[in-house]
Amino acid sequence: MANEVKEENITDNNIGTNLKNGETFKRPLEEESPQKSKKRKNEQKSINLTEKNPISVLNELRIGLKYDIIEQSGPSHNPKFKVCVEVDGEKYFGSGNSKKAAKSEAATEALKSFIQFPTNDTFISTSPLSGTKMDFTSDQVINKKSEKLGPNDKDSAVKGPLMLLNELFPNAEFTCVSDEHNPYTRFKISITIKNETFTGSGPNKKLAKNAAASAALSKLINYTNPHVLNMSVEDSVFQNAEYQELADTVGGLVNSKFVTLMENDTVHMKRKVLAGIVMTKNGDLQNAEVISVTTGTKCVSGEYISINGASLNDMHAEILSRRCLINYFYDQLELLKTEISDSSIFEPKSDKKGFKLKEGIEFHLYINTAPCGDARIFSPHEEHSSVDKHPNRISRGQLRSKIESGEGTIPVKNAAAIQTWDGIVQGERLLTMSCSDKICRWNVLGLQGALLSYFIEPIYLKSIILGSLMKESHLFRAICGRIESSLQGLPPPFLLNRPNMMRLTSVEVRQPQKAPNFSVIWITGMEKPEVVNANTGKPEKSISIVSKQSLATRFVKLFGTLNGIPDCSKVPNTLIEAKELVTSYNQAKKSLYESFIKERLGSWVSKPIEQDMFDIVPS
């Protein structure tokens, strides 16, 4: 009887296999070719958007949206809801018998605004009551400018850029190029979508792919994912496509220039911090020009501090890049005395007293990591909200100083406010203000420094772009926010500058290693970079092109030769006398230092006064 039942079951299932009495049936293993097996695995890995409702899809593409119930009508047993959601400045509406159904319809209408479909029938709203699934398999995402994305409360709901890219563009083509000489950008991944190529780099293929995917999503759907930087969604900087393109262009130019310069010098290619300044004119990124490329993380040894300005004190990369920019400003002022004066970036002021930067010219600072000091005092992998919950902590905003013969910074409250020459020569540690503090100073006094203020108006950074360790709340506080409420009495045209803060999609990861004992300096127009010994603050056989002595010499040569500059009776004899000529600059500096004291952030620690007392006029 049992055998008869088995035979009936087999017949009903159309197997058509004859079994002898007492035998059991076992389905034969289906054989597949290797190609079909691989295809099946890929299909299992891919995630189909048709399994999602429009609310979840929209929340992935536009983070932090708010659905407002604007109307409720009908009896209690059969209510009607009307919901509104705002996306990219436009409002979209939906209605239904439940709040969820109304939200779903509103999300559907919003998705149609930036995703095109071949026919209207392809896109069907998925109400919870309908059970119908959406079909996104034929989406064509178009490039559309939109406002900054808002924060979302659930980090876990945000997908990685690579996964999202594979969902939206399953036919994207990936190309990998490896470079064994550069540990920071060992792999470069190019993604081609609709004949457009997007590039990302990183120390491994996974990070490079994520960077390339982030660049593509930023351009195609104006989407930036904070997990690329291991940051919480709340505290990340959401950049629209225009800002992201600027950040990636500036960072890419500096990194590429450095690799080109050090192509045949693997010894000095080693670095921990890389910085550079890029100039743009009228926002034209195609013709952006790299002004400086520098590396370094050390300060001069107190044993080699120079009394005639021959040694560099601070050889951190971003500080050297700014000194390179000052040298470039002298080049451009020299052009004003030639027949090609129109090619200079400067033009006479309206009152014909001095010069100013031409309209549309902007400078962008790139650093591969957060500047040392206050901007870097946080834990990179701990979750933080977008608002600092403990702004009054004693560690917040403190002025900090670098220490001689080491890395890192200490609060200046633990150090003497005045440094003496004989004390340092005797063995006292030479202190140098942190890069965060110096950038904050640039955002008040300008990039040009005291001597150039005699000729030109203050020049401020337009953007600060980081390659890693980006924490917006900490960076903003460090470079300008900590003195917003206390800075008073600035003489015009000085002001508190608030530069744009951006980060790259290709993120550098931490590389534990000993910092090289040298710095590399390159300025546009130089054939080969200058290599400076970080211990002595000098190149091997001369003084640096951006040392105090070199820049003071350029000031003396320019003094009295430009039309429209008030003439003095004679050229100042010493550097300190030359700095005292610009009273407005010194007044602004005094106001800045007072603002730090008012906020109880500490007192600015200056170098021994003897450093600026050397003669700048040739005898």
NORFENLIN-V467849 format. One record per residue. N is the residue number from 1. RES is the residue in one small letter. NEAR is the number of other ideal C-beta (glycine too) atoms within 12 Angstrom. Layout:
BEGIN
n=<N:N>
res=<RES:RES>
near=<NEAR:NEAR>
END
This chain:
BEGIN
n=<1:2:3:4:5:6:7:8:9:10:11:12:13:14:15:16:17:18:19:20:21:22:23:24:25:26:27:28:29:30:31:32:33:34:35:36:37:38:39:40:41:42:43:44:45:46:47:48:49:50:51:52:53:54:55:56:57:58:59:60:61:62:63:64:65:66:67:68:69:70:71:72:73:74:75:76:77:78:79:80:81:82:83:84:85:86:87:88:89:90:91:92:93:94:95:96:97:98:99:100:101:102:103:104:105:106:107:108:109:110:111:112:113:114:115:116:117:118:119:120:121:122:123:124:125:126:127:128:129:130:131:132:133:134:135:136:137:138:139:140:141:142:143:144:145:146:147:148:149:150:151:152:153:154:155:156:157:158:159:160:161:162:163:164:165:166:167:168:169:170:171:172:173:174:175:176:177:178:179:180:181:182:183:184:185:186:187:188:189:190:191:192:193:194:195:196:197:198:199:200:201:202:203:204:205:206:207:208:209:210:211:212:213:214:215:216:217:218:219:220:221:222:223:224:225:226:227:228:229:230:231:232:233:234:235:236:237:238:239:240:241:242:243:244:245:246:247:248:249:250:251:252:253:254:255:256:257:258:259:260:261:262:263:264:265:266:267:268:269:270:271:272:273:274:275:276:277:278:279:280:281:282:283:284:285:286:287:288:289:290:291:292:293:294:295:296:297:298:299:300:301:302:303:304:305:306:307:308:309:310:311:312:313:314:315:316:317:318:319:320:321:322:323:324:325:326:327:328:329:330:331:332:333:334:335:336:337:338:339:340:341:342:343:344:345:346:347:348:349:350:351:352:353:354:355:356:357:358:359:360:361:362:363:364:365:366:367:368:369:370:371:372:373:374:375:376:377:378:379:380:381:382:383:384:385:386:387:388:389:390:391:392:393:394:395:396:397:398:399:400:401:402:403:404:405:406:407:408:409:410:411:412:413:414:415:416:417:418:419:420:421:422:423:424:425:426:427:428:429:430:431:432:433:434:435:436:437:438:439:440:441:442:443:444:445:446:447:448:449:450:451:452:453:454:455:456:457:458:459:460:461:462:463:464:465:466:467:468:469:470:471:472:473:474:475:476:477:478:479:480:481:482:483:484:485:486:487:488:489:490:491:492:493:494:495:496:497:498:499:500:501:502:503:504:505:506:507:508:509:510:511:512:513:514:515:516:517:518:519:520:521:522:523:524:525:526:527:528:529:530:531:532:533:534:535:536:537:538:539:540:541:542:543:544:545:546:547:548:549:550:551:552:553:554:555:556:557:558:559:560:561:562:563:564:565:566:567:568:569:570:571:572:573:574:575:576:577:578:579:580:581:582:583:584:585:586:587:588:589:590:591:592:593:594:595:596:597:598:599:600:601:602:603:604:605:606:607:608:609:610:611:612:613:614:615:616:617:618:619>
res=<m:a:n:e:v:k:e:e:n:i:t:d:n:n:i:g:t:n:l:k:n:g:e:t:f:k:r:p:l:e:e:e:s:p:q:k:s:k:k:r:k:n:e:q:k:s:i:n:l:t:e:k:n:p:i:s:v:l:n:e:l:r:i:g:l:k:y:d:i:i:e:q:s:g:p:s:h:n:p:k:f:k:v:c:v:e:v:d:g:e:k:y:f:g:s:g:n:s:k:k:a:a:k:s:e:a:a:t:e:a:l:k:s:f:i:q:f:p:t:n:d:t:f:i:s:t:s:p:l:s:g:t:k:m:d:f:t:s:d:q:v:i:n:k:k:s:e:k:l:g:p:n:d:k:d:s:a:v:k:g:p:l:m:l:l:n:e:l:f:p:n:a:e:f:t:c:v:s:d:e:h:n:p:y:t:r:f:k:i:s:i:t:i:k:n:e:t:f:t:g:s:g:p:n:k:k:l:a:k:n:a:a:a:s:a:a:l:s:k:l:i:n:y:t:n:p:h:v:l:n:m:s:v:e:d:s:v:f:q:n:a:e:y:q:e:l:a:d:t:v:g:g:l:v:n:s:k:f:v:t:l:m:e:n:d:t:v:h:m:k:r:k:v:l:a:g:i:v:m:t:k:n:g:d:l:q:n:a:e:v:i:s:v:t:t:g:t:k:c:v:s:g:e:y:i:s:i:n:g:a:s:l:n:d:m:h:a:e:i:l:s:r:r:c:l:i:n:y:f:y:d:q:l:e:l:l:k:t:e:i:s:d:s:s:i:f:e:p:k:s:d:k:k:g:f:k:l:k:e:g:i:e:f:h:l:y:i:n:t:a:p:c:g:d:a:r:i:f:s:p:h:e:e:h:s:s:v:d:k:h:p:n:r:i:s:r:g:q:l:r:s:k:i:e:s:g:e:g:t:i:p:v:k:n:a:a:a:i:q:t:w:d:g:i:v:q:g:e:r:l:l:t:m:s:c:s:d:k:i:c:r:w:n:v:l:g:l:q:g:a:l:l:s:y:f:i:e:p:i:y:l:k:s:i:i:l:g:s:l:m:k:e:s:h:l:f:r:a:i:c:g:r:i:e:s:s:l:q:g:l:p:p:p:f:l:l:n:r:p:n:m:m:r:l:t:s:v:e:v:r:q:p:q:k:a:p:n:f:s:v:i:w:i:t:g:m:e:k:p:e:v:v:n:a:n:t:g:k:p:e:k:s:i:s:i:v:s:k:q:s:l:a:t:r:f:v:k:l:f:g:t:l:n:g:i:p:d:c:s:k:v:p:n:t:l:i:e:a:k:e:l:v:t:s:y:n:q:a:k:k:s:l:y:e:s:f:i:k:e:r:l:g:s:w:v:s:k:p:i:e:q:d:m:f:d:i:v:p:s>
near=<8:13:16:12:12:22:23:14:17:21:16:11:13:8:17:11:18:12:21:11:12:10:14:15:19:10:10:8:6:9:8:12:10:10:10:13:14:13:14:15:13:14:13:11:14:20:25:19:32:22:16:27:31:44:34:28:38:43:33:36:42:42:33:29:34:21:32:21:24:22:18:20:16:15:9:8:7:12:19:22:29:28:34:26:35:26:36:27:16:20:21:34:26:38:29:32:24:24:26:26:29:37:38:39:38:39:41:39:30:36:43:28:28:29:34:19:23:13:10:12:12:21:31:24:36:33:29:21:16:20:11:18:22:34:25:36:23:21:30:20:30:19:23:24:20:30:20:26:33:22:27:29:18:17:24:12:20:32:34:28:44:34:24:37:40:27:32:39:35:22:18:30:20:28:20:22:19:19:21:11:18:28:24:38:38:26:30:34:38:25:37:19:29:20:9:18:20:40:35:42:41:38:26:22:22:22:34:39:35:40:50:43:43:47:44:44:43:39:36:36:43:33:41:47:43:37:31:43:38:28:37:33:34:27:31:37:37:35:38:29:31:25:34:43:32:34:43:41:35:44:49:34:34:44:39:29:34:39:27:19:32:28:17:13:21:14:14:29:28:28:46:34:44:47:51:46:46:43:39:27:22:14:21:16:26:12:16:35:31:38:40:47:46:50:47:49:39:40:43:39:29:31:19:26:38:34:24:23:34:28:36:44:43:41:48:46:44:48:46:49:51:44:45:46:44:40:40:39:46:40:30:39:38:25:22:30:21:15:9:11:20:14:16:28:33:35:25:24:19:11:12:14:18:29:34:29:33:24:12:16:29:32:41:43:50:47:53:41:39:40:48:41:43:43:40:35:31:30:15:23:15:12:22:25:21:25:16:26:14:15:19:12:15:15:26:26:41:33:42:39:39:39:28:31:22:21:26:22:37:27:28:34:20:19:29:20:20:18:32:23:21:14:19:30:19:14:14:21:26:39:41:43:44:43:45:43:47:41:43:44:42:40:40:42:41:38:43:39:37:35:40:42:36:38:42:38:32:35:37:34:40:32:37:47:47:46:44:36:33:42:39:38:32:38:42:33:37:44:44:35:32:41:36:22:15:24:33:20:20:27:22:11:24:33:22:30:33:23:28:32:38:39:45:48:51:43:41:37:29:19:22:8:14:13:26:28:27:36:47:43:45:39:37:29:19:24:9:19:36:37:35:43:29:41:24:31:40:35:28:12:11:17:27:41:34:44:37:41:30:34:38:41:29:31:41:27:22:31:30:21:20:31:18:23:28:18:15:16:10:13:26:28:22:26:36:26:26:38:29:23:29:33:17:25:33:23:23:32:32:23:27:40:32:22:34:33:21:21:28:20:36:34:29:33:33:28:34:26:17:23:33:29:25:27:22:31:20:11:6>
END
